[in-house]
């Protein structure tokens, strides 16, 4: 039991008490027995100190205790607990919390992490494949563009002038044919008159003259048609193919860039997800490790008691569910002890800071400690 006392000088009160005793003692005696009153012992009143004490009960606690708390999220039941009053060494197991649920979560999270690693590996392969696909597509588009450009230039600078030259030469030669054919036809007619050659030969030479004349007309029209339509159409077609190939090249380039960015985004997302899953896995393993609570230092085990408005909470015991950050035990510093007590409201005005106190401890009967 602990006590708190306060003292004051009350000389006036002592005088009043002495006067009261002088008046009351004769009155309390029987009036018919004068011998009894004459035998009563009288004490002289004098000035002195009157001690007014306030007695309250409380708890003896360490001034600098080490508190052991639950670091596990949620509520977990105590399945092992060191007996209160046991002296333990540093890192010795003090308490174990139910970890069955956490063990299941750790196993599930490990599978999740493995799947996340597989997703990252697959995303990495997809990215590498996309890089090679882009290289192939760009190479093909670039080749098509180069060939289209070369085809246009080859026709403009090579095939077109050669074809025009061929048609011009053909026209030039065809214009010589009618003269030769007419000469042969005239000669055939003379020979036919002289009955040297048959009429069929004359008719054949006449037909040759007509063909030579028609050939000139055809050659002229071929050259005109080539210059007016064929070469221009072919140039336009080849130039269009060149332009389309350039547009296709840019489209393929943009598509490849977009596909590669998508593959990169997917890879980054998978990596980020893996980091989050690994962090969660690490956290759960840490939570599982925290289910085994060890003492941070050597000392005496004292069960923690939570003070509440309407009294103390349920005491620490096996089977009790512990919340995160809830105190479980304390390892007091026995070299630094304090007394925690509550003063009843009727005695509050009797107590002031700095007054002397005298403390007794049930475990140490007969000893009084000043405070």
LINQUIUR-V374471 format. One record per residue. N is the residue number from 1. RES is the residue in three letters. PSI is psi in degrees with one decimal (999 if undefined). Layout:
# LINQUIUR-V374471
n;res;psi
N;RES;PSI
N;RES;PSI
This chain:
# LINQUIUR-V374471
n;res;psi
1;UNK;144.0
2;UNK;150.4
3;UNK;148.7
4;UNK;128.3
5;UNK;149.2
6;UNK;146.4
7;UNK;153.0
8;UNK;158.6
9;UNK;123.4
10;UNK;60.7
11;UNK;-37.8
12;UNK;-40.6
13;UNK;-38.3
14;UNK;-39.2
15;UNK;-40.6
16;UNK;-40.8
17;UNK;-41.8
18;UNK;-43.1
19;UNK;-39.4
20;UNK;-39.8
21;UNK;-38.8
22;UNK;-32.3
23;UNK;-40.5
24;UNK;-33.6
25;UNK;-45.5
26;UNK;-35.0
27;UNK;-28.7
28;UNK;-17.9
29;UNK;158.1
30;UNK;127.8
31;UNK;-27.1
32;UNK;-11.2
33;UNK;91.1
34;UNK;-24.8
35;UNK;-37.8
36;UNK;-40.6
37;UNK;-31.0
38;UNK;-21.4
39;UNK;-13.9
40;UNK;142.7
41;UNK;128.1
42;UNK;142.6
43;UNK;133.1
44;UNK;134.8
45;UNK;144.6
46;UNK;161.1
47;UNK;143.4
48;UNK;-174.5
49;UNK;138.5
50;UNK;115.1
51;UNK;124.1
52;UNK;116.2
53;UNK;144.4
54;UNK;119.8
55;UNK;126.4
56;UNK;149.1
57;UNK;155.2
58;UNK;-163.7
59;UNK;141.4
60;UNK;118.4
61;UNK;163.6
62;UNK;140.7
63;UNK;-28.8
64;UNK;68.7
65;UNK;154.7
66;UNK;118.4
67;UNK;131.0
68;UNK;120.4
69;UNK;164.0
70;UNK;129.2
71;UNK;14.5
72;UNK;132.2
73;UNK;152.5
74;UNK;-153.4
75;UNK;132.0
76;UNK;135.8
77;UNK;146.4
78;UNK;125.0
79;UNK;-17.6
80;UNK;141.3
81;UNK;129.0
82;UNK;139.9
83;UNK;139.7
84;UNK;140.0
85;UNK;-4.1
86;UNK;137.1
87;UNK;122.9
88;UNK;160.6
89;UNK;166.4
90;UNK;138.2
91;UNK;6.5
92;UNK;144.7
93;UNK;125.3
94;UNK;-40.5
95;UNK;150.1
96;UNK;134.3
97;UNK;154.5
98;UNK;121.0
99;UNK;12.4
100;UNK;-45.8
101;UNK;-40.5
102;UNK;-36.7
103;UNK;-40.4
104;UNK;-42.2
105;UNK;-38.2
106;UNK;-42.4
107;UNK;-43.4
108;UNK;-41.7
109;UNK;-32.7
110;UNK;-41.2
111;UNK;-39.7
112;UNK;-41.2
113;UNK;-41.9
114;UNK;-42.9
115;UNK;-39.8
116;UNK;-38.7
117;UNK;-41.6
118;UNK;-39.9
119;UNK;-39.6
120;UNK;-43.1
121;UNK;-43.3
122;UNK;-41.7
123;UNK;-36.4
124;UNK;-41.1
125;UNK;-42.2
126;UNK;-37.1
127;UNK;-44.0
128;UNK;-41.2
129;UNK;-40.5
130;UNK;-37.1
131;UNK;-45.1
132;UNK;-39.7
133;UNK;-42.4
134;UNK;-40.9
135;UNK;-43.3
136;UNK;-45.6
137;UNK;-42.5
138;UNK;-39.8
139;UNK;-43.6
140;UNK;-44.2
141;UNK;-39.4
142;UNK;-40.9
143;UNK;-43.6
144;UNK;-41.8
145;UNK;-44.3
146;UNK;-44.0
147;UNK;-38.5
148;UNK;-39.8
149;UNK;-43.8
150;UNK;-38.8
151;UNK;-42.5
152;UNK;-48.4
153;UNK;-38.2
154;UNK;-39.5
155;UNK;-44.3
156;UNK;-41.7
157;UNK;-11.2
158;UNK;-71.2
159;UNK;-41.9
160;UNK;-53.5
161;UNK;-33.5
162;UNK;-43.3
163;UNK;-39.3
164;UNK;-40.9
165;UNK;-39.4
166;UNK;-44.4
167;UNK;-38.0
168;UNK;-41.5
169;UNK;-41.5
170;UNK;-38.5
171;UNK;-40.8
172;UNK;-44.8
173;UNK;-38.9
174;UNK;-27.5
175;UNK;-20.9
176;UNK;-24.7
177;UNK;-44.0
178;UNK;-38.0
179;UNK;-47.9
180;UNK;-41.9
181;UNK;-38.4
182;UNK;-39.7
183;UNK;-43.4
184;UNK;-38.4
185;UNK;-42.2
186;UNK;-41.0
187;UNK;-38.0
188;UNK;-39.2
189;UNK;-39.7
190;UNK;-41.2
191;UNK;-32.2
192;UNK;-37.6
193;UNK;-37.1
194;UNK;2.3
195;UNK;36.9
196;UNK;-38.8
197;UNK;158.6
198;UNK;168.1
199;UNK;-31.2
200;UNK;-33.4
201;UNK;-37.5
202;UNK;-44.2
203;UNK;-38.0
204;UNK;-41.5
205;UNK;-34.7
206;UNK;-42.1
207;UNK;-37.5
208;UNK;-37.2
209;UNK;-42.1
210;UNK;-41.6
211;UNK;-40.1
212;UNK;-39.2
213;UNK;-42.9
214;UNK;-34.3
215;UNK;-36.0
216;UNK;-44.6
217;UNK;-43.5
218;UNK;-43.7
219;UNK;-40.6
220;UNK;-45.2
221;UNK;-39.0
222;UNK;-42.9
223;UNK;-43.3
224;UNK;-43.9
225;UNK;-38.8
226;UNK;-46.9
227;UNK;-33.6
228;UNK;-34.5
229;UNK;-58.0
230;UNK;-52.8
231;UNK;-38.1
232;UNK;-43.0
233;UNK;-41.9
234;UNK;-39.9
235;UNK;-42.9
236;UNK;-41.8
237;UNK;-47.8
238;UNK;-37.5
239;UNK;-38.7
240;UNK;-42.0
241;UNK;-37.9
242;UNK;-48.0
243;UNK;-42.3
244;UNK;-39.0
245;UNK;-34.8
246;UNK;-42.0
247;UNK;-43.0
248;UNK;-36.6
249;UNK;-45.9
250;UNK;-39.4
251;UNK;-45.0
252;UNK;-38.9
253;UNK;-46.3
254;UNK;-41.5
255;UNK;-40.8
256;UNK;-42.2
257;UNK;-43.2
258;UNK;-45.1
259;UNK;-39.4
260;UNK;-38.1
261;UNK;-40.9
262;UNK;-43.4
263;UNK;-38.5
264;UNK;-41.8
265;UNK;-42.7
266;UNK;-42.8
267;UNK;-44.2
268;UNK;-41.0
269;UNK;-42.3
270;UNK;-39.2
271;UNK;-43.1
272;UNK;-42.6
273;UNK;-38.5
274;UNK;-43.8
275;UNK;-42.9
276;UNK;-41.4
277;UNK;-38.0
278;UNK;-41.1
279;UNK;-42.7
280;UNK;-39.1
281;UNK;-44.0
282;UNK;-41.2
283;UNK;-45.0
284;UNK;-39.2
285;UNK;-38.2
286;UNK;-40.9
287;UNK;-40.7
288;UNK;-40.5
289;UNK;-35.7
290;UNK;-11.2
291;UNK;-21.6
292;UNK;108.2
293;UNK;125.8
294;UNK;155.1
295;UNK;131.3
296;UNK;-13.0
297;UNK;166.6
298;UNK;148.1
299;UNK;-170.3
300;UNK;135.9
301;UNK;125.3
302;UNK;124.5
303;UNK;136.8
304;UNK;144.5
305;UNK;123.0
306;UNK;127.1
307;UNK;128.8
308;UNK;171.6
309;UNK;-38.4
310;UNK;30.1
311;UNK;-173.6
312;UNK;154.7
313;UNK;-179.5
314;UNK;129.9
315;UNK;156.3
316;UNK;129.6
317;UNK;164.6
318;UNK;137.3
319;UNK;-15.2
320;UNK;141.1
321;UNK;129.6
322;UNK;133.9
323;UNK;162.0
324;UNK;136.6
325;UNK;4.5
326;UNK;140.1
327;UNK;139.7
328;UNK;-58.6
329;UNK;165.2
330;UNK;144.1
331;UNK;97.6
332;UNK;155.3
333;UNK;102.5
334;UNK;-10.8
335;UNK;-4.2
336;UNK;89.0
337;UNK;146.1
338;UNK;159.2
339;UNK;124.9
340;UNK;120.9
341;UNK;162.3
342;UNK;133.8
343;UNK;128.7
344;UNK;144.9
345;UNK;-25.8
346;UNK;-16.7
347;UNK;3.8
348;UNK;-39.5
349;UNK;-13.2
350;UNK;-8.2
351;UNK;134.0
352;UNK;155.8
353;UNK;136.7
354;UNK;-7.4
355;UNK;152.7
356;UNK;149.1
357;UNK;153.7
358;UNK;126.2
359;UNK;133.1
360;UNK;146.7
361;UNK;130.9
362;UNK;-35.5
363;UNK;-13.5
364;UNK;72.8
365;UNK;142.4
366;UNK;-8.0
367;UNK;136.9
368;UNK;130.3
369;UNK;127.5
370;UNK;153.0
371;UNK;999
